[in-house]
Amino acid sequence: MDFDFSFHYQDKIPREEPAYWFIFRQEKILAATEGNNTKPLLMQGGDLPALDTDRALHIGRLDGVDCYALADDTPEGLVLPHTEWVGLRRSAGRFDEQMFHIYGRARQLLLWAENNRYCGRCGNRTALKTEERCFLCPSCGLAAYPRLSPAVIVSIVRDGKLLLATSARFQVRMFSVLAGFVEPGECLEECVRREIREETGIEVKNIRYFKSQPWPFPDSLMMGFTSEYAGGELKIDGREIVEAGWYGPDELPAIPGKISIARALIDRFIEQYAKTA
């Protein structure tokens, strides 16, 4: 299903007009349910008396309707008819990809607001600006814009096989392509080479841009690349990576779900090499 979403910004919360409400309780969302699909709540702000809607953040417009993100800080969690609390990450397969990214945007902005209610320089209370998405300190003038953490994610192919690895921090045991955060002063291709070298000891060549994906856990922008093995012996670091190996398209272990860019890179490998295997 295609949605028309715009990154419009406003600082006012109209009480009378229906709006889409993206309500979070940590990583869980309160969603209206229809079969196996999830969608945000469509209602007026006044229909949420248990929540402090004055703290809501405008995140854009969906099909011409204003959208707001709001944290549920009630003791037991909000309960509304025909809704359920759904884990954004654990239940990602229940979302249309575009809707998943809108929910991710809402979550990132709520975390940004939570982390910037007070100035990181002088400690004074900040205020949300009216003309742009920014928390401004009225005391020292520090401006806090939404944070994005750039990261690379890369597939590596050697003789028709794909390098997959698993990490101790994965919530569910699975194997994926390699990823890492970009360092200050580092270009993306340099990050690809460094991360792969640090985590596996090998070198790569023919680095090619694939596509990007916002990843709201908590604030990453994933930039995908493909590459080829260039040399070195596979030797995992034992910290980030606890197991790694080369896999053909017909012998893959458990891999990430369809909604992730990691899976898109793996699916591309399968499409390219399953025909010649």
N, C-alpha and C positions, 0 to 999 in steps of 0.2 A: 504494500500500500504506500502511495506517495503522499507526503505531507508538504504543505507550503509553509516553511518556517523562516521567519526573518529575525535578524539579530537587532531588532528595534530596542531602544532603551527609553524608559521613563521612570521618574522617581515617585509618582503619585499612585495610590492604590484606590481605584474607584470601588465604592461599596455596592452600588446598585446593579452594575452590569455583570453578567456571568463571565467567568474567566476559568482558565485551566489552572489547577493547583497541583504542583509537584511537591508532595509532602513527604519529608524524610524523617526517619528515626535512625540516626547513624547511617548505615549502608542500606537499610530497608526502606522501601517506599510504600505508601498507602495508595493502592491502585484500584480503579474500577475494573472489574473482571467480566469478560465475556468469553466463555469457553476457555481456550488456552491462551487468549490474548490479554494483554494488560494495557491500560491507558490511563492518563491523568484524570483527576476529578474535575468535572465541569459544574461549577456552582458559584454563587455570590460569596464575597468575603464575609458577609454577615451570617452565612450559614455555617461558619466555623467558630462558634462562640468560645470553644475551649482553647483556642489558639490565639496567640498574639499576632494578628495579621499585620500590625504596624511594623513588624520586623521582617515582613516578606520582601523578597527581591524580585524585581521584574526581570525576566530572562529573555523575553522576545514575544513574538506573536506566532501562533499556530493556526493556519487557515484563517487569518484575520482576527483571531481571538487572543487577547492578552494572556500571558503565561506568568505565573509567580511560583517561586521556590520558597518553601517555608519549613523550618525545623519543628518537629513535634516534641515539646518538652514537658508534656503531661506525664504524671507519675506512671500510669499504666499503659499509655499509648491510646491514641484516638481510635474509636470504634464507630464505623458508619455502615449503614446497610449496603449490601452488594459491593463490598470492598474487602481487600485482604492486604496484609503486609507481605511484601515480596522482596527477597534479596536481589539487589541490582546485579551483583556479580554472579552469585550462585544460580540465579534463574535467568541468565542472559538469553538463553534460547527461547524464552517466551516473548521476547521483544522483537518487533520489526527493527531492522538495523538503524533506520533514521530515528525512530522513537527512542532507542537505546542511547543514541548520541544526545538527544534533547534531555533525557533524564540525566545523562552524564554531565551535561552543561549545568543543569540545576544543582547537582551535587557539588560540583567544583565551586560554583559561586557561593553556595552556603558555607563551604569550608573556608573560602576566602574571607567571607564576612566574619565568621567565627574567629579567625586568626588575626583580624585587623580591627576589632572594636576599639582597641587601644593602640596608641602610637608605639611603634617598636623603637623609636629613638628617645622620646621623653616621657612616655607612659600616660599621657593625657588621652581623654576620650576623643575618638575621631567622629567625623560626620560624613555621611554619604553625599557626594556632590550631586547637584541637580542636572548638570549638563553633560556628564559623562560618568562611566562606571569606575568610580574611584572613591576611596576613603581618604579624607584629608584631615590632617591634624591642625586644629585652629590655633594651637600654641606655637609649634615650630615649623609648620608648613609642609611636613613630610607627606608625600602622596603615595598611597598604596594601591596599585592596580592589580587586577587578577593575575595570579602567578601561573605560568606554564613551565613545566620541566621538560626540555627536549631530550628525547631518547632515540637511539637507533635500534632497529631490529633487522636481522640479516639472515638470509639462507645461504648455505655454503654447500656446493655440490662438488663431488670428487668421483670420477669414473661412474657417473650415473647413480650415485648414492648421495643422500642428504644427511648432513650432520645434525643430529638432534641430541638434546641434553635435558636433564632434569635437575631441579634445584631443591634444596631442603626447605626453602620457604614456600614452595607450591602448596596450596591448601589441599589439592587432590593430586595424587601421583600421576604425572603425565610427562611426556617429552615434547619439547618445543625447540624452535630455532633460537639463536642467541640474541640477547638484547643488553643494552647498557645505556647509562646516562651520559650526555655530552658534558665535557669539562669546559670551564671558562677558557676562552682563547682557542678552542679546538674546532676545526671544521668537521662536518659530518663524516666525510670519508676517513679522516684521521681517527675519529672515534670508532668507526667500524674496525679499522685495523688494530687499534689499541685494545679494544674490548675482547676481540677474538684472540689476540696474542696473550692477554692476561689470563683469560679463562680457560683456554685450550692449548696454548703454546704453538699454534699453527699460523701461517701467513696466507693471505688471500689476494686475489687479483680480479680484474674485470668487474669492479664494483659498479653496479647499475641501480639507479633509483627505481623503486617499484611503486609505492604510493604511501600516503600518510593516514593516520587515524588518531583522533583524540581518545585518550584512555583515562577515565576519571578515577584512578586508583593510586594516588589521590588526584594528581594534576598533570599527567604526562601528555605530551604530544609525540606519538610514535611515528618515526619516519623509516619506512621499510626499504630495504635494499636486497638485491641478489648479488651473489659473488661466486667465485670458483676457488678451489683449493690451489695454493701456490707452493706449499712446502712446509716442512716441519713435522714433528711427531706429535700425535694427539696426547696431551698430558693435562688433565683437568686440575683446576686450582684447589679443589677440595673444600672451598668456602662457598662461593656462589654456585659452582657446579659440583654435583656429587656423582654423576654418572653421565657418560656421553658415548655416542657411537654413530657409525655410518649405516644408513638404512635405505634399502631400495624401495621403490614405489609400492611393491606388493608385500612388504614385510614391516610395515610401520607399527610402532607401539601405540599406546594411548596418546592421543594428540589433543590440542585445544579445540574448543567449540567453534562453530561456524562464524560467530559474530566477530572474532578477533582477527587482527591483521596477521598474527602468527599463523593462523589457519589458512588465510589467503595465500601466504607465501608457500605453505606446505602444499596446498591444492594446486598452485601453479607448477610446483615441482612434479607432482603426480601427472598433470596434464602433459607436461613436456617429456617426461621420461617413461611413463607407462606404455606409450606407443612403441618405444624402441627396446623395451626390456625383453 
